[in-house]
């Protein structure tokens, strides 16, 4: 059974930084494209960042480009989201997600992802 477990969320002041982690319980983590999404109250779940199997290709939402960095460590079955220059509008529950093993490119819609973590809350105060 696939388990994605996020950690690292919390309360931070505007301008601050956080690092989110997502650990995959599977044994073939390097075979999967991974992504981060977020959902604020009353909003739909939106794409934040994605990373290819090897980590050589990444994609970002325009709203976070230049502030957030996605990376992965396939030896540790973990994907990270480094968030800098945080803004109050970044407040949301952040989810990591995994695409099916047949997918080779980063997807930008939630429907393209097969497995999801439980989410971790990020709150940015002004």
N, C-alpha and C positions, 0 to 999 in steps of 0.2 A: 504494500500500500504506500502510495506516494505521500510524503509529508514535506511541506515547505513551512519553515518556521522563521518568522521575521523577528528581529530584535533591534534595539537601538533608538526607538522613538522616545519622545519626551517633550518637555516644555523648554523653549529657548527664546531668548529675546531677538527681536529683529536685528539682522546683521550677523547673527551667530551661525554656528555650524553644527551639524549632526552627521553621524555615519550610521546608516541602516545596514543590517546584515540579513541575509536569507540563507538558511541552511537547508539543503536538499537531502532527504534521507536515502535516496536511491544510490545505486552503485555505478550508474552510467551518466553522471551529471554532465560530462563533457559533450554528450550527444545532443544536448538540448539548448535551443535558443531561450534566453530568459528575458523577462521584462519587469519593470516596476510601473505600477499604476497608483492613482490616488483617487479618493472620493471624499468630497466635502459634503456636509449636510445639505440636502436638497439638490445636490448636483449628481450628474451621471459620473460613473467611473471613467477617468481619463488617463491616457497614456502619459507617462513621464519619461521613461528611458528604456532602451532595449540593448541587448548585446548578443553577438553571434556566439556560436559554439566555442570557438577558439579565443574569443575576446578581441579579435582583430577588427571587428566592425561594430560600431555603436550608432545609436540614433537617439535623438532627444526631441521633446516637445519644445516649441519655440519659447514657451514661458519659462523654461529652466535652462536653456542653452547658455553656456558660459558660467553658470553657477553650480550646476550639478554634474557629477561624474559617475558613470556606472563602470564597474569592473567586476572581474570574477577570478576566483582561484579554483581551478578544476581539481587540484590536489586536495582541497579542503571542502569540495562540494558546496561552495558558498559564492553568492553574488552580493555585491555591495552597492550602496548608493551613497556617495559623498555629497552632502548638501551644504553649500556655502552661501553667504549673503542672503540668508533666509528672510522672507517677507511674511507679513501676516496672511497674505493670500495663499501661502504655501500650506497653511493649516489644513489638515485632512488626515484620514486614515490611509496609510500607505500599504499597498499589497505587492508582494512579488508573485510572479506567475511563470509558468513553464509551457512552452509550445509543444505540440506533438513531436516525436522523434523524427518524423519525416520532413519537418519544416526546417529550412536552412536559412531563412531570412528573418529579420526582425519584423514583427507585426506591430501595428499601431492601434489595433482595435481589440477590445476585451474578448470578443468572440473568437479570436484567433488563438487564444490560450486555453490550455486544457486543464491545468491544475493551478490552484491558488492557495496562498497562505491565509492565515487568519487575520492578518493586518496588524499594523502597529500605529498608534496615534502619534502624530506630530502636531504640536501646537506652538505657534510663533506669536509672541506677544509684541505689541507695538510700544 
